[in-house]
Amino acid sequence: MAPVYPLAGLRVALGRRGHASDYARSLLTSLGAECEAKVDGEPDEHPALSWRRSGLMALTGRAGGAGRMCPLPLTACADGALAALSALGSGLRALPGSGAALMGVRARFAGLARQGALSPGGTCRLLACRDGELAINLARPDDWVMVPAWLECDCAPDWTDIAAHVSERGTADMLERARLLGLAAAASTTPRASPWLELNLLGMPRAPRPRRPDIARPLVIDLSSLWAGPLCGQLLRELGAHVIKVESAARPDGARRGPAAFFDLLNAGKASVQLDLDTPAGRDRLRELVDHADIVIEASRPRALRQMGIHAEDWLAGRSGRSWLSITGHGRQEPHAGWVAFGDDAGVGAGLSELMQRATGERLICGDAIGDPLTGLHAALAAWASWRAGGGHLLALSLDSVLRHCVSFGSPRSDDALHERYVRWTRVARSRRDITPAPLCFAPRSSARPLGADTAAVLSDLGRRAA
């Protein structure tokens, strides 16, 4: 049986120094790798310049006001996660700032702008309760239908009316009711550190794989949607994996309704399979696809797949060398497994809005769905590290845990230090008159496949393999 830590015994060299490289080393060390102490090359870009270059400064602050600096090296976490991933596999252009560029890319494609306590996408609002602050994210059309039940009153479906009702209620009560109704919500709290990954060796690993999968490309079944999971799948594809994107006929990936350029970025090059998961035949086809996979990416609440007869633990035990990647809002264990989260509210729950209020005196949403790209980058690192080590792992990441881990990295120890850094980093960011966006680590060479375009071909190939 291999060690639980997938990279135990592996030596990895990183050739830069600074916040991003330090973070990359911390991630690789947490996976068991030995990072060489000798560091060569130019230093990493200053986090303040990276924050501005990524577009996140333009997305943080009051509408009509100045863009705000986040006095935490969050973009260094994105660059560091990408650098760590690039060190484990070839194929990614991990140029300086290219990880951070992923954090602002959706807003760039969609033309979003900062809106203070309202997220750039307009679905998440930071609200003042009687005894604290709460973020509620009404990202799905059905969420607005649940608002009267959440507030226990007949209210108009607009933020002004919601804010008035919430101001009279306690934070804990509002949070509990939101979660019972399946709404994404989080209280604005003081940050606390958290491990970024829950890793369990539940299956039999194979021999470690080489850095480049020249002979055997891993087959990835991507069951995820929106941003974090698809980004993970696309990064694995860039590293050489064969990725099949599976969508429900009744509920395809909601990102298809957004900017086409953003959907293409995350999904171009993946085969597209559409299944009617409301039918026994559709669920059978799903189980067959999953059974052939080397890596499964899923971002649903655990009970959703269990209800279709797919259990990660049993799947890992069924064949050696497999890796199961689970992305959730708050974790796989109850009661957290039933809690919904999206990138913006997860940022609030991890303490970002609390820190921004301390630094700026303003109630702000930080960036655009900031938990999604950070989690997608970390998820790809976990999945590729597991595959290279021979698999056998259940890899559980949540938006909440990844963000808490990133927020704790390089966080100032006092409010005075936080404010001093905010002022100093703002000065650094504004010291450049013109600053060009950093290049992305990959670019789509084609459009994403139409929904279900490869269903027949993939299922036919599946039949040939079974025969």
Rosetta blueprint (number, residue, H / E / L):
1 M L
2 A L
3 P L
4 V L
5 Y L
6 P L
7 L L
8 A L
9 G L
10 L L
11 R E
12 V E
13 A L
14 L L
15 G L
16 R L
17 R E
18 G L
19 H H
20 A H
21 S H
22 D H
23 Y H
24 A H
25 R H
26 S H
27 L H
28 L H
29 T H
30 S H
31 L L
32 G L
33 A L
34 E E
35 C E
36 E L
37 A L
38 K L
39 V L
40 D L
41 G L
42 E L
43 P E
44 D L
45 E L
46 H L
47 P H
48 A H
49 L H
50 S H
51 W H
52 R H
53 R H
54 S L
55 G L
56 L L
57 M L
58 A L
59 L L
60 T L
61 G L
62 R L
63 A L
64 G L
65 G L
66 A L
67 G L
68 R L
69 M L
70 C L
71 P L
72 L L
73 P L
74 L H
75 T H
76 A H
77 C H
78 A H
79 D H
80 G H
81 A H
82 L H
83 A H
84 A H
85 L H
86 S H
87 A H
88 L H
89 G L
90 S L
91 G L
92 L L
93 R L
94 A L
95 L L
96 P L
97 G L
98 S H
99 G H
100 A H
101 A H
102 L L
103 M L
104 G L
105 V H
106 R H
107 A H
108 R H
109 F H
110 A H
111 G L
112 L L
113 A L
114 R L
115 Q E
116 G L
117 A L
118 L E
119 S L
120 P L
121 G L
122 G L
123 T L
124 C E
125 R E
126 L E
127 L E
128 A E
129 C L
130 R L
131 D L
132 G L
133 E E
134 L E
135 A E
136 I E
137 N E
138 L L
139 A L
140 R L
141 P H
142 D H
143 D H
144 W H
145 V H
146 M L
147 V H
148 P H
149 A H
150 W H
151 L H
152 E L
153 C L
154 D L
155 C L
156 A L
157 P L
158 D L
159 W H
160 T H
161 D H
162 I H
163 A H
164 A H
165 H H
166 V H
167 S L
168 E L
169 R L
170 G L
171 T H
172 A H
173 D H
174 M H
175 L H
176 E H
177 R H
178 A H
179 R H
180 L H
181 L L
182 G L
183 L L
184 A E
185 A E
186 A E
187 A E
188 S L
189 T L
190 T L
191 P L
192 R L
193 A L
194 S L
195 P L
196 W L
197 L L
198 E E
199 L E
200 N E
201 L E
202 L L
203 G L
204 M L
205 P L
206 R L
207 A L
208 P L
209 R L
210 P L
211 R L
212 R L
213 P L
214 D L
215 I L
216 A L
217 R L
218 P L
219 L E
220 V E
221 I E
222 D E
223 L L
224 S L
225 S L
226 L L
227 W L
228 A H
229 G H
230 P H
231 L H
232 C H
233 G H
234 Q H
235 L H
236 L H
237 R H
238 E H
239 L L
240 G L
241 A L
242 H E
243 V E
244 I E
245 K E
246 V E
247 E E
248 S E
249 A L
250 A L
251 R L
252 P L
253 D L
254 G H
255 A H
256 R H
257 R H
258 G L
259 P L
260 A H
261 A H
262 F H
263 F H
264 D H
265 L H
266 L H
267 N H
268 A L
269 G L
270 K L
271 A E
272 S E
273 V E
274 Q E
275 L E
276 D L
277 L L
278 D L
279 T L
280 P H
281 A H
282 G H
283 R H
284 D H
285 R H
286 L H
287 R H
288 E H
289 L H
290 V H
291 D H
292 H H
293 A L
294 D L
295 I E
296 V E
297 I E
298 E E
299 A L
300 S L
301 R L
302 P H
303 R H
304 A H
305 L H
306 R H
307 Q L
308 M L
309 G L
310 I L
311 H L
312 A H
313 E H
314 D H
315 W H
316 L H
317 A H
318 G H
319 R L
320 S L
321 G L
322 R L
323 S E
324 W E
325 L E
326 S E
327 I E
328 T E
329 G L
330 H L
331 G L
332 R L
333 Q L
334 E L
335 P L
336 H H
337 A H
338 G H
339 W L
340 V L
341 A L
342 F L
343 G H
344 D H
345 D H
346 A H
347 G H
348 V H
349 G H
350 A L
351 G L
352 L H
353 S H
354 E H
355 L H
356 M H
357 Q H
358 R H
359 A H
360 T H
361 G L
362 E L
363 R L
364 L L
365 I L
366 C L
367 G L
368 D L
369 A L
370 I L
371 G H
372 D H
373 P H
374 L H
375 T H
376 G H
377 L H
378 H H
379 A H
380 A H
381 L H
382 A H
383 A H
384 W H
385 A H
386 S H
387 W H
388 R H
389 A L
390 G L
391 G L
392 G L
393 H E
394 L E
395 L E
396 A E
397 L E
398 S E
399 L H
400 D H
401 S H
402 V H
403 L H
404 R H
405 H H
406 C H
407 V H
408 S H
409 F L
410 G L
411 S L
412 P L
413 R L
414 S L
415 D H
416 D H
417 A H
418 L H
419 H H
420 E H
421 R H
422 Y H
423 V H
424 R H
425 W H
426 T H
427 R H
428 V H
429 A H
430 R L
431 S L
432 R L
433 R L
434 D L
435 I L
436 T L
437 P L
438 A L
439 P L
440 L L
441 C L
442 F L
443 A L
444 P L
445 R L
446 S L
447 S L
448 A L
449 R L
450 P L
451 L L
452 G L
453 A L
454 D L
455 T H
456 A H
457 A H
458 V H
459 L H
460 S H
461 D H
462 L H
463 G H
464 R H
465 R H
466 A H
467 A L
